[in-house]
Amino acid sequence: MRPDSRFPSIDGLLAFEASARLGGFEPAAAALNISASAVGKRINALEDLLGVSLLIRGGNKPFALSAAGKEYLGQVSEALALLAAMPLHSRSAQRRRRLSITAPPTFARQILVPALPAFTQAQPQLELELLLSTPFLDEFTPPADVEIRMGADADAQILMRDRITPMAAPSLLFGLPTPPLRPADLAGLALLRSPLEPWQPWFQAAGLDWPEPEQGTRYVDLGLTLAAAACGQGVVLGRLSLAAPLLASGSLQRMFELSVPATRNYGLLCHTESDAAQAFCAWLKGYCEGLGEHLV
């Protein structure tokens, strides 16, 4: 951008373009919903800024553009068309309400995204912006109207009380000399590990006096542990809610009936009192409550 640039007002450009396209001040005034004198004043101001006459004036001559006006009209029409093509400049977009949401990656991918069509169909005038957060790594969480976080604190509403249990890919289990029938049969198998989902609570419930696994890749994302297990890389201590699509498709299968409550649950924080935020939070709580009824 040149330092000596001087830009005319959009109102002036619109008045000039409409007058040239429609053939006069009166039809331009009707199109712009202003008076004909206002159209003339805006064009006069535009000419003063440019230092040229855009119109041929004098006597009773019909409305006509000067040579400079004809050249300028092509440039103005192209610029206005570019501005009009920008989505945020449309009135429908400006009337649309927007709601920003942050969520951990696996919750967003496995639970929220598949369910969103039901909400957007019920709220077509609402535009959602979904952002990912990774608070475990102390990364900056982008500000949002609604926040879903791993580990509900006193300020957050618990979305559902999840349960965890060992799962593995059928290909891994079928390749074993004997199928694991008891929790103790996990000995010798690769146990996928994540600081987000420690094995100790399940070990204790199963009567196993085992330490936390120390071998193998450490995944700081629950979705990655599920993906690794589905690839046959080991046994995952999976959340029934997050693993539901993989269990349904047969990519993973539960190894034992025993499941225990997750050490941390997903929490919901609504940072605004807007109707849009309240509607989304009510819908998400209801949806997660329905999921929770099947977590056994």
N, C-alpha and C positions, 0 to 999 in steps of 0.2 A: 504494500500500500504506500503510495507516494505521500510524503509529509505535507505537500501543499494541496492535497485533495479536499474538495468541498462537496459534500453530498446533499442533494435536494431531499425534501421530505417525501415520504411515501404518498402522502395525501396529494401533493403537487403532481407527482408522476401519474397517480391514478386519475386525477382530473384531466390531465393532458391526454392520456391514452384513451380514456372514455370519450372525450370530446372528438378526438381524431377518428376513432372507430365508429362512433354513432353520428358524426356529422354536425356537431353543434353543442352549445352550452346547455340548452334546455334538455335534450335527451340524456346528456351526461349527468345532469342534476338529478333527473328521475332515476337513473340507474344507481347513482351513489347515495340517493336519499338526502341530498342537500339542495340548497337554492342555486339557481343559475348564477347569481352574483358571487356566491362562494366559489363556484367553479372558476369564474373569471379571475377572482382574486388569487386563487391558488396558482393558476397558470401565469399570472403576472409576476408573482413571487418567484416562480420557477425561471421565468425569463430574466428577471433581475439577477438571480444567482448565476445563470449561465452567461449572461452578457450578450445574448442573441435574441432575435424575434422568432418565435416558433410559429406564429400565425401571421397571415396577411390581413392587415386591418385597413379600413378606409371606406367611407361612403356606405353604400348599401350592398357591398359585395357579399356573396354567400360565404359561409365558413370555409376557409381554405388554409392549408399549411404552407409555410415558406419552405424554401429549399432546405434550410437548416432543420426545420421542423420535420420534414419528411425523413431526413437522415436520422434525426434523433428518435423518431417514433419507432423505427426498426430496432434500435438499441434498447429503448425503454420496454418495448413489448417483449423482447427476449429476456430482459432482466426480471420483469414482473412474472413471466411464465416460470422462470426458475424458482422464484420465491413462492409462487402458488403451488409448485410441485412438492414443496417440503411438507411432510406429513403433519408436523406440529403447527403449521399455519392454517390448517383446515379447521373450520368451526366445529365440526363433529369431533375432531381430536381434542380441541380445547375444552369442549363440554364433557369429555370423558374423564371419569374419576380414575386416579391412579393409586395403587397400593404397592408398597415395596415390602418384601419378605426376605429374611435371611434364614438359612437352615443349614445344618451339617450336610455334607455331600451325600452320604448314603441314605439318610432320611429323605432328602429331596428326591433322589433317584428312585428309591424303592417304594416309598410310600406316597409322597406328596405329588410328584409329577403324574403317575398313573391315575390319581384321583381328581386332578385339577379340572378335566373336562366337565365333570358334573357341576363343579362350582361355577365355572365360566359360562356354562349354558344357563344356569339360574341367574347369573349376574352379568349379562352381556355388555352392559354399559361400563363395567369396571375393568381397567387394564392392570394386570399384575406384572410386577417386576421381581423375579426370583434371583437372589444373590446367595452365593455359597460362603459359609464361614468355617474356619478351622481353629476354634479357640484353644484346643489342646496344645497347639504349637505356638500359642501366644501371638498369633497373627492378628492384625487389625480386623475387627469385624465391622463391615460397612454399616452405617446407620440405616435403619429401616423402620417402617411403621409397625411391623410385626416381627418378632424374633422367636425362632425355634432353637432351643439350645440343648445340648447333651448335658444332663445333670441339672435337674430342676432344683432351684433354691427357694428361699422363703418368698421371693417376689414372683415366682413363676407358677403357673398352673400345670400340674402333671397331665400330660396328654393320654398316657396309658402306662400301665404297669407291665413291662415286658418280661418275658421269661427266656432263659437260655438253656441250650442243650447241645451235646455233641452231634455234629453232622459231617457227612463225607460224601464224596462222589461214588456212585455205584461201581465205576471202573476201579477205584481204589479198593473197595471192599471185596469185590469179586476176585481181585488178584491176590488176596491173602490165603495162606494155607488153610486156615480155619476162620469162619466168620466170628467177629467179636460179639459175644452174647452177654458178657458182664462188664461193668465199668473197669474192672481190673484188666480186661483184655486190651485196654488202650496202651498197656505197657509195650514199648518197642515201636509204637506208631509215631509218626511225625505229628506233633500237636502244634497247630498254627497259633501264634501268640500276638497279642495286642495289648498295650497298656490300657486301652479303653474297655477291655473285657477280660479280666484276670480269670484264671482257671480255678483258683483256690475255693471260691464258694461252691462250685459244683463238685470238686474233689471231696470237700467235707461232707456234703449231702450224700455222696456216694460211698462214704466210709473209707476214702482213700487218704492215707497220710503221706501225700506226695507234695514236693515243693513245686513252685511255679516253674513251668518249662523255661529252659535257658538256651536251648538250641534252636537254630533256624532263623529265618528272616523275621524281623520285628515290624509289624504293620501298624502304622498310626492312622488307620482308617478301617472301619468295619466292613465297608464294601470291598476293600482289597482282600481281606481275609476270606470273605465269601467267594470272591472270584478265584482266589488261589485254591480253595477247597474244591470248587467246581471243576478246576483243571486237574484234580487228582493229586495235588501237592501235599495234602495232609488232612487232618481232622480239625474242623473249626468249631469253636464254642459259639454257636450262632444264635442270634435273636430270632425268635419265631416270627416277629413282625417283619423284619428286614429280609429274612430268608424265604418268606412265603412264596414269591414268584419262582424261586429256584426249586423249592420243594414241590410246587405244583407241576413244574415242567419235568421233574425227575432228574434235574442236574445235581441235586443233593438229596440225601435221605437221612432221616433221623436214625441214630444208632441205638438209642435206648429210650424208654418211656420217661425216665427221670429228667425233669426240668426244674430249675430253681429261678427265683426272681433275679432280674438284672440288678447289678449293684447301683446303677444310675439310670434314671428314666429321662425321657425327653420332656422338656418343659416349654411352656408357651408364655411369652410376654407380649402384651399389647401396649405399644408406646404412644398410641394416640387414641383419642376418644371418638374418632370419626365413625360415621355409620358404616363406611366401607370396611374399616378395620374390625369393628364389632361383628359385622356379618361374617367376615372371613374366619375370625376366631371361633365364633359359635359353630360354623360349619365344620371347621377342622376338629374341634373337640368332639362333636357328634360323630364324625367319621372315625376318629381314633378310638372312641369308646366302643364303636361297633367292631373294630378290629380286635380290641382288647378282650372281647367276649370269647374269641376263638383261640386265645393264647393259653394253651394248656400244656 
